[in-house]
Amino acid sequence: MSDRFLVEFERRPAGVAVRVPGGFRFFASDPDFGTLEGNVFPRVRSLMAQVTRRGRAVRRRRAPAARGLRPRPC
């Protein structure tokens, strides 16, 4: 496995993972994944699980606006 690789969520770049002692350190390239910045994950699988969890949370928060459901003016 490479010492570094691109991490994606739904085909868009989320950040870069770099192999360090103890696992993989995550560096966010997308502000939506900034809460994971600098964390070390023992396995790629645990890193991807957290990226997926975070990406889904962001997607749920944005879903109403993305679907065109905006408050109507009174």
N, C-alpha and C positions, 0 to 999 in steps of 0.2 A: 504494500500500500504506500502511496505517496506521503510525503511529509506535510503536505498542505493540499487542500481541495476546496472547491466552491460548494457552498451549501445553498440549495434552492428550496423554495416553497411554492408549489403550484407553478412551476416553470419560471419563476422570477427569482433573481439572486437575493438571498437573505444575508449572506456573509461568507466568511472564509474560516475554515477550521485548520489549525496548525497543530501537528503532533508535538507534544511537550512531555516531560517526565510526568507520568501519572494519567495520561490520556490525551485529550484534544482540547485546545483553547479556541473559543469562538470569538471572532471579530465581526461585528455587524456592519454590513454595508447599506442596510436599509434601516431607517429610524424605527420602523415598527418592531424590529428585533433588538433594539438597543438594550432592553432589560436583560438580555442574555450576554451582553458584551463582557468579555474577559473571563467568563465562567469556564472551568475545566471540567470536561465530561470524561468519565473513565472509558467509555466506548462510543463508537460512532452511532450505534443504535440509540443510546440514551440522548445524545446530542440531537439526532433527528426527531426523537419523540418530543423533546422540548420545543424545537423549532416548529413542529407541526401543531403542537398545543397552542403556542403563541400566535401562529399564523391564523388558526381557526378562531381564536378569541378576537383578533383584529378584524377578521372578515365578518364575524357576527355583529360587531359594533358598527361596522360600515354598511351592513346589508340594507337597512331601510332607505338610506339615501341613494344607494346604488340602484335600487329597484324603482326609483322615482316616487317613493312614498314620502312626500314632504307635507308639513302642516299647511293647511289651507288658511289664507287670511280671512279674518272675520268681516 
